[in-house]
Amino acid sequence: MKYSFKCPAPCNYEIKVDAQNDDDAMNKFIAAGKVHAKEAHPNTTPMSEQKMKDMFKAGMKKG
C-alpha cells in the first residue's frame, strides 16, 4: 500500500513510501524524515523519535 506525508509549511516536501502496513510505513517515514530533516532543515532542533511518530501519525495518508 502507498502512504504519503507532507512536511509542515512552509516546507511542504512530500514523503511517499510503499509499505505492508501502518507500522511499516511509520518506520519508513521515520527513516526518510531523519534524512529530509538533516538535508532540508539543518538549523532546526532535532525531533525525538516519539515526536516524529506523533507528527507522522497525525499527517500520514493511505493511498
C-alpha distance (Angstrom), angle and dihedral (degrees) to the residues before:
residue distance angle dihedral
M1 . . .
K2 3.79 . .
Y3 3.80 121.2 .
S4 3.78 130.7 -175.7
F5 3.78 138.8 -169.6
K6 3.79 129.4 -173.5
C7 3.80 118.2 -145.7
P8 3.82 109.8 -121.9
A9 3.82 119.1 -92.4
P10 2.92 136.8 -52.2
C11 3.83 88.5 33.0
N12 3.83 100.0 45.4
Y13 3.82 91.9 177.2
E14 3.81 109.5 161.9
I15 3.79 121.8 -136.7
K16 3.81 115.3 -160.5
V17 3.80 125.0 -171.5
D18 3.79 138.6 173.6
A19 3.79 110.2 -134.9
Q20 3.79 141.1 168.2
N21 3.83 93.9 -132.5
D22 3.81 143.9 -18.3
D23 3.82 93.5 -76.0
D24 3.80 92.2 51.0
A25 3.81 89.6 48.0
M26 3.81 91.0 50.1
N27 3.81 91.8 52.7
K28 3.80 90.9 49.3
F29 3.82 92.3 46.4
I30 3.79 91.1 51.3
A31 3.81 91.9 50.7
A32 3.81 92.8 46.5
G33 3.80 91.9 41.6
K34 3.79 92.7 55.8
V35 3.80 91.0 52.6
H36 3.81 92.5 45.3
A37 3.81 92.9 48.1
K38 3.80 91.8 50.1
E39 3.81 93.0 49.0
A40 3.82 102.5 36.0
H41 3.81 102.4 27.5
P42 3.82 106.3 31.8
N43 3.81 94.2 149.8
T44 3.80 97.0 54.1
T45 3.79 123.6 96.0
P46 3.82 109.4 -99.2
M47 3.82 114.7 -106.4
S48 3.76 122.3 -125.8
E49 3.79 115.1 -112.1
Q50 3.82 90.1 -111.8
K51 3.80 91.5 53.2
M52 3.81 89.5 49.7
K53 3.82 90.5 49.9
D54 3.80 90.8 51.0
M55 3.81 91.5 49.1
F56 3.81 93.8 47.4
K57 3.80 92.8 44.2
A58 3.80 91.0 53.4
G59 3.79 94.9 47.1
M60 3.80 109.2 29.5
K61 3.77 118.6 113.4
K62 3.79 129.7 -159.8
G63 3.76 121.5 -137.3
